[in-house]
Structure formats: structure tokens, C-alpha cells
Amino acid sequence: MRRYTTVLGDTWDMIAYKLYGNEHLMSVLIEANPQFQEIVLFSADMVIKVPEVATAATTSLPPWKR
């Protein structure tokens, strides 16, 4: 499992976007770091766990053309 060191002013959704490219995956980060779940704005130099997330390939083609 990777780790991420926060920057002053980071939020869960900002971190999820930086690491996964999708702010909606912030719940994955929160579940992996229950000791920080009440934090809204992070201070600098806090280390959080970053679980691996399987990302589905996105495409605009219908299934029969993929």
C-alpha cells in the first residue's frame, strides 16, 4: 500500500483526484484511514495510506464495437 504526505489545505476529494484522477474515490481513502475521517482540511505532513484501486477502462464505444 502506498502512502501520501499531505500538503496544507488538502481535502479528501483533492487527494483522491491527485492520486486516482477521480474525486469520487475519496471514500476509498477515508475507509483506509479511519483515524483521520473527521478531518476536512488537512495540515501539512500528515501521512495517509493509499490503497490500490482497480480502474475500469472508459470508452464511448458500445460493447459490440470494443
Secondary structure, 3 states (H helix, E strand, C coil): CEEEECCCCCCHHHHHHHHHCCHHHHHHHHHHCHHHCCCCCCCCCCEEEECCCCCCCCCCCCHHHC
